[in-house]
């Protein structure tokens, strides 16, 4: 039971990290596009 919970926690952590990195990279792309459109 303990190991099962541990594995589930690890999987959730990895999944959350992956989603966070994906959103972060997408945001960076959008930001770079916006900065290219509007030169300050």
LINCOR-V562693 format. One record per pair of residues at least 12 apart in sequence whose C-alpha atoms are under 8 Angstrom apart, sorted by the first residue. I is the first residue (numbers start at 0). J is the second residue. Records with the same first field share a line. If there is no record, write none. Layout:
I=J / J
This chain:
none
